[in-house]
Amino acid sequence: MATIQVDVVSAEESIFSGEAKFVALPGEAGELGILPKHTPLITRIKPGAVRIERADNGEEEFVFVAGGILEVQPDHVTVLADTAIRGKDLDEAKALEAKRLAEEAMKNAKSDIDFAKAQSEFAAMAAQIAALRKYRKK
């Protein structure tokens, strides 16, 4: 069985490193699915879920990323995330509160820059909540 090495890292820490059968994540132009021997690729990724089908036990590993860069080589996938959180560590209450605060900040923004920052935070929190709910269904 062919496998591919997957590394998911953020500025704070390495979140996942291991062999996988398949990886799916939110690319800039839509959902990307990556199998071993994939064509080389570099692209930005949007906030959302990185799903990794582990080679060792077939279980799915889930990581939320708040955007970043993806590099794919035929035998290696590297996700350089702005922020990454293991699925089991996500806190829905905190994400809902952060989303509410971002929505409030958008309403009270005094400049385009303030609005853009709040809008970005709102989008990331909405993606985190959606990913969390999808993860918890499994």
C-alpha positions as CSV (number, residue, x, y, z in Angstrom):
1,M,0.0,0.0,0.0
2,A,1.4,3.4,-1.0
3,T,1.6,6.1,1.7
4,I,2.6,9.7,1.9
5,Q,4.4,11.5,4.7
6,V,2.2,14.3,6.2
7,D,3.4,17.1,8.4
8,V,1.0,19.8,9.8
9,V,2.8,22.6,11.6
10,S,1.9,26.0,13.1
11,A,4.1,28.8,14.4
12,E,3.7,27.3,17.9
13,E,4.2,23.6,17.3
14,S,4.1,20.5,15.2
15,I,0.5,19.3,15.2
16,F,0.8,16.1,13.2
17,S,3.6,14.1,11.6
18,G,3.0,10.6,10.2
19,E,2.2,8.4,7.2
20,A,-1.2,8.7,5.5
21,K,-3.2,7.0,2.8
22,F,-5.1,10.2,2.0
23,V,-5.3,13.9,2.9
24,A,-8.1,16.4,2.3
25,L,-8.1,20.1,3.0
26,P,-9.6,23.4,2.0
27,G,-7.6,24.9,-0.9
28,E,-8.0,28.4,-2.1
29,A,-10.0,27.3,-5.1
30,G,-11.9,24.5,-3.3
31,E,-11.4,21.2,-1.5
32,L,-8.2,19.4,-2.3
33,G,-7.7,15.6,-2.1
34,I,-4.1,14.3,-2.0
35,L,-3.0,10.7,-2.5
36,P,0.5,9.3,-2.6
37,K,2.4,10.2,-5.8
38,H,0.4,13.4,-6.2
39,T,1.8,16.0,-8.6
40,P,3.9,18.7,-6.9
41,L,1.9,21.7,-5.9
42,I,2.1,24.8,-3.7
43,T,-1.0,26.7,-2.8
44,R,-2.7,28.8,-0.1
45,I,-5.2,27.1,2.1
46,K,-8.4,28.6,3.6
47,P,-9.6,28.2,7.2
48,G,-11.1,24.8,7.6
49,A,-10.5,21.1,8.4
50,V,-7.5,19.1,7.4
51,R,-8.5,15.4,7.3
52,I,-5.8,12.8,7.3
53,E,-6.5,9.1,6.8
54,R,-3.7,7.5,8.8
55,A,-1.8,4.6,7.3
56,D,-1.1,2.8,10.5
57,N,-4.6,2.3,11.8
58,G,-6.9,3.7,9.1
59,E,-8.4,6.2,11.5
60,E,-9.1,9.8,10.5
61,E,-7.0,12.5,12.1
62,F,-8.6,16.0,12.1
63,V,-6.9,19.3,12.4
64,F,-8.5,22.8,12.1
65,V,-6.3,25.3,10.3
66,A,-6.9,29.1,10.1
67,G,-5.2,29.4,6.7
68,G,-1.7,28.9,5.5
69,I,0.4,27.3,2.8
70,L,0.3,23.8,1.4
71,E,3.3,22.1,-0.3
72,V,2.8,18.8,-2.0
73,Q,5.5,16.5,-3.3
74,P,4.9,13.0,-4.6
75,D,6.0,11.5,-1.2
76,H,5.4,14.3,1.2
77,V,2.7,16.8,2.2
78,T,3.5,19.8,4.4
79,V,0.9,22.1,5.8
80,L,2.3,25.4,7.2
81,A,-0.7,26.8,9.1
82,D,-1.2,30.3,10.5
83,T,-2.9,28.6,13.4
84,A,-3.6,24.9,13.8
85,I,-5.7,23.1,16.5
86,R,-6.2,19.4,16.9
87,G,-9.9,18.4,16.5
88,K,-10.1,17.0,20.0
89,D,-8.8,20.3,21.4
90,L,-11.4,22.5,19.8
91,D,-13.8,24.3,22.2
92,E,-17.1,25.2,20.6
93,A,-18.1,27.7,23.4
94,K,-14.8,29.6,22.9
95,A,-15.2,29.7,19.1
96,L,-18.8,30.9,19.4
97,E,-17.8,33.7,21.8
98,A,-14.9,34.7,19.5
99,K,-17.3,34.7,16.5
100,R,-19.7,36.9,18.4
101,L,-16.9,39.3,19.4
102,A,-15.7,39.5,15.8
103,E,-19.2,40.2,14.6
104,E,-19.5,43.0,17.2
105,A,-16.1,44.4,16.1
106,M,-17.3,44.5,12.5
107,K,-20.3,46.6,13.5
108,N,-18.1,49.0,15.5
109,A,-15.2,49.2,13.1
110,K,-13.9,52.8,12.7
111,S,-11.8,52.1,9.6
112,D,-11.6,49.7,6.7
113,I,-8.6,48.0,8.3
114,D,-10.4,47.4,11.5
115,F,-13.4,46.0,9.5
116,A,-11.1,43.7,7.5
117,K,-9.4,42.4,10.6
118,A,-12.8,41.7,12.3
119,Q,-14.1,40.1,9.1
120,S,-11.1,37.8,8.8
121,E,-11.5,36.7,12.4
122,F,-15.3,36.2,11.9
123,A,-14.6,34.0,8.8
124,A,-12.0,31.9,10.7
125,M,-14.3,31.4,13.7
126,A,-17.2,30.4,11.4
127,A,-15.0,27.9,9.6
128,Q,-13.8,26.5,13.0
129,I,-17.3,26.1,14.3
130,A,-18.4,24.3,11.0
131,A,-15.3,22.1,11.1
132,L,-15.9,21.3,14.8
133,R,-19.5,20.3,14.3
134,K,-18.6,18.1,11.3
135,Y,-15.8,16.5,13.4
136,R,-18.1,15.8,16.3
137,K,-20.7,14.1,14.1
138,K,-18.2,11.3,13.4
